[in-house]
Amino acid sequence: MIKNVLITGGSRGIGLGIAKELARMGCNLAINGMRSADRVLDVVQELKNLGSEVIYCQGDVSSVADRKRIMETVLSTFGRLDVLVNNAGVGPERRTDLLETTEESYNRVMGINLQGPFFLTQTVAANMIASKSANKEVEACIINISSMSATHASINRGEYCLSKAGMSMMTKLFAARLGEYGIPVYEVRPGIIETDMTSGVLQKYQKLIDEGLTIEPRLGRPEDVGRAVAALVKGDFPYATGQVVMIDGGLTIPRL
């Protein structure tokens, strides 16, 4: 059975890395992003060239109306949704000391990174339960893309750390709630991944990696995360709902 997948923030960075791997698997893809459809035509075509049916759902996951429209588009096109990948995320527009974080920045980051994914997951979960009730062969799962910042404190982007820590607990909550329906929920926690979001600090991190920050001596790539997500979508990790998959090159292993 071909799986229908919604990837939020799927037109660039880690989300695109995930999309490419799932396209190679033959999944039908609904790619969500903030950019207008005409600005992602090349991305959509690239994914289609890998063998997938692909649609683009423009919208802001922090918006109630946009989430509703995204779901309506996915269901009207594919009929059901088998996999949700909560990947959309932003950092603060300006990194500031924790004592100077503004409510405006806090609300923006939390809205996109946590509040939006929470309520989108709530909606998707109800749809998945109905789908599995109607057809026992349906295999559904939810995958949350968090960050090493869920556990590593960065005092110049506290709102981002809080949003990712919240997503980590969100994974456990939905895993516990959806277990009775056979819908696993996973957290994939990337380390330092080379994307446009991290482009401004990559030189700093590359120096730290050269000095031994990670066990694997390189920056992470979007496809590293994509391959982990693909394994979860394929069902290669049964009996593991609520668990965290670390994709960080060994950065978080305590060493003496």
C-alpha positions in Angstrom: 0.0 0.0 0.0 1.5 3.3 -1.1 1.8 5.7 1.9 0.6 9.3 1.8 2.9 11.6 3.6 2.6 15.3 4.8 5.9 17.0 5.5 5.7 20.4 7.0 8.5 22.7 6.0 9.3 20.1 3.3 10.5 22.4 0.5 14.0 23.1 1.9 16.6 22.1 4.4 16.0 19.0 6.5 12.4 18.8 5.2 13.6 18.5 1.7 16.1 15.9 2.6 13.3 13.9 4.1 11.1 14.4 1.1 13.7 13.1 -1.3 14.2 9.9 0.7 10.5 9.3 0.9 10.1 10.1 -2.8 12.6 7.4 -3.6 10.5 5.0 -1.6 7.5 5.8 -3.8 5.4 7.6 -1.2 2.8 10.2 -2.3 4.0 13.5 -0.9 2.2 16.6 0.3 4.9 19.3 0.8 4.0 22.2 3.1 5.9 25.5 3.2 5.6 29.2 3.6 6.8 30.2 0.1 4.3 30.7 -2.7 3.7 27.8 -5.1 5.5 29.5 -8.0 8.7 29.7 -5.9 8.9 25.9 -5.3 8.1 24.6 -8.8 11.6 23.3 -9.2 11.5 21.5 -5.9 8.2 19.9 -6.7 9.5 18.8 -10.1 12.7 17.4 -8.6 10.6 15.3 -6.2 8.3 14.1 -9.0 11.3 13.1 -11.0 12.2 10.7 -8.2 9.0 8.8 -8.9 6.4 10.4 -6.5 3.1 12.0 -6.8 3.7 15.4 -5.2 1.5 18.3 -4.3 2.4 21.6 -2.6 0.3 23.0 0.3 1.3 26.5 1.0 0.6 27.7 4.6 1.7 28.6 8.0 1.3 25.8 10.5 0.8 28.3 13.3 -2.4 29.4 11.6 -5.7 27.6 12.4 -7.1 28.5 8.9 -3.9 27.4 7.1 -3.8 24.1 8.9 -7.4 23.4 8.0 -6.7 24.3 4.3 -3.6 22.1 4.3 -5.5 19.1 5.6 -8.4 19.6 3.2 -6.0 19.7 0.3 -4.2 16.5 1.4 -7.4 14.6 1.9 -9.1 15.8 -1.3 -6.0 14.7 -3.2 -5.0 11.4 -1.5 -8.1 10.4 0.4 -6.2 9.7 3.6 -3.0 10.6 5.4 -0.7 7.8 6.6 2.3 9.7 7.8 2.7 13.2 9.3 6.3 14.6 9.6 6.3 17.6 11.8 9.4 19.3 10.5 8.5 23.0 10.0 10.5 25.1 12.4 12.1 28.5 12.8 14.7 30.0 15.0 14.4 33.5 16.4 14.8 36.3 13.8 17.5 37.8 16.0 19.5 35.9 18.6 19.3 37.7 21.9 20.4 37.1 25.5 17.8 35.1 27.5 17.2 38.2 29.7 16.3 40.2 26.6 14.0 37.7 24.8 10.8 39.4 23.6 7.3 38.1 23.9 6.9 38.7 20.1 9.9 36.4 19.3 8.8 33.9 21.9 5.2 33.7 20.5 6.4 33.5 16.9 8.8 30.6 17.5 6.5 28.7 19.8 3.6 29.1 17.5 5.4 27.6 14.5 7.6 25.1 16.3 5.2 23.7 18.9 1.6 25.1 19.1 1.0 24.6 15.3 2.5 21.0 15.3 0.5 20.1 18.4 -2.8 21.0 16.9 -2.0 19.7 13.5 -1.1 16.4 15.1 -4.4 16.4 17.0 -6.3 16.8 13.7 -4.2 14.2 11.8 -4.5 11.7 14.6 -8.3 11.8 14.5 -8.1 11.2 10.7 -5.6 8.3 11.1 -7.8 6.6 13.8 -10.8 6.8 11.4 -8.7 5.4 8.5 -7.4 2.5 10.5 -10.9 1.8 11.8 -12.2 1.6 8.2 -9.2 -0.4 6.9 -7.1 -2.6 9.2 -4.3 -2.7 6.6 -3.6 1.0 7.0 -0.2 1.7 8.6 0.1 5.1 10.1 2.7 6.9 12.1 3.7 10.4 13.2 7.3 11.7 13.2 8.4 14.8 15.0 11.7 16.5 14.0 13.1 18.2 17.1 16.7 19.2 17.8 19.6 18.6 20.1 18.4 21.9 21.5 15.6 19.9 23.3 18.3 19.1 25.9 21.2 21.5 25.1 20.7 25.0 26.5 21.5 28.0 24.2 20.9 31.2 26.2 20.8 33.3 23.1 17.9 31.4 21.6 15.9 30.2 24.6 12.6 30.3 22.9 13.9 27.8 20.3 15.2 25.4 23.0 11.9 25.6 24.8 9.9 24.8 21.6 12.0 21.7 20.9 11.9 20.5 24.5 8.1 20.9 24.3 8.1 18.8 21.0 10.0 16.1 22.8 7.2 15.8 25.5 4.6 16.2 22.7 6.0 13.0 21.2 5.6 11.1 24.4 2.1 12.4 25.0 0.8 11.4 21.6 2.7 8.1 21.7 0.9 7.3 24.9 -2.5 8.5 23.6 -2.4 6.7 20.2 -0.8 3.4 21.4 -4.2 1.7 21.6 -4.8 2.5 17.9 -1.5 1.1 16.8 -0.2 4.5 15.7 3.5 4.9 16.7 4.9 8.4 17.3 8.6 9.0 17.1 11.0 11.9 17.7 14.0 12.4 15.4 16.5 14.7 17.0 19.2 16.1 14.6 22.4 17.7 15.7 24.2 20.3 13.6 22.9 19.9 10.1 24.1 21.9 7.2 21.0 23.9 6.1 20.0 27.5 5.3 18.8 27.9 9.0 22.3 27.1 10.3 24.3 28.8 7.5 25.1 31.9 9.6 26.8 29.8 12.3 28.3 26.9 10.3 31.8 28.4 10.3 31.7 28.4 14.1 30.4 24.9 14.3 32.8 23.6 11.6 35.7 24.8 13.8 34.3 23.1 16.8 33.8 19.9 14.9 37.4 20.1 13.6 38.4 20.3 17.3 36.4 17.2 18.2 32.9 18.4 19.1 31.3 15.4 17.3 32.6 11.8 17.2 31.9 11.6 13.4 34.1 14.5 12.1 31.7 16.2 9.8 28.6 18.4 9.7 25.3 16.5 9.4 23.4 16.6 6.1 19.7 16.7 5.4 19.8 13.2 3.9 21.2 11.9 7.1 17.9 12.8 8.8 16.0 11.7 5.7 17.3 8.2 5.9 16.3 7.9 9.5 12.8 9.1 8.8 12.5 6.7 5.8 13.3 3.8 8.1 10.6 4.8 10.5 8.1 5.3 7.7 8.9 1.8 6.3 8.2 0.3 9.8 11.8 -0.8 10.4 11.5 0.2 14.1 8.5 -1.7 15.5 7.9 -1.8 19.3 9.6 1.6 19.7 6.9 4.2 19.9 7.7 7.4 21.8 11.5 6.9 21.3 14.1 9.4 20.2 16.4 8.7 17.2 19.5 10.8 17.6 21.1 12.0 14.3 24.0 14.0 15.7 27.3 12.3 14.8 27.7 11.4 18.4 27.7 15.0 19.6 25.6 14.2 22.7 27.6 11.2 23.9 29.3 12.3 27.2 33.1 11.8 26.9 36.1 12.3 29.2 
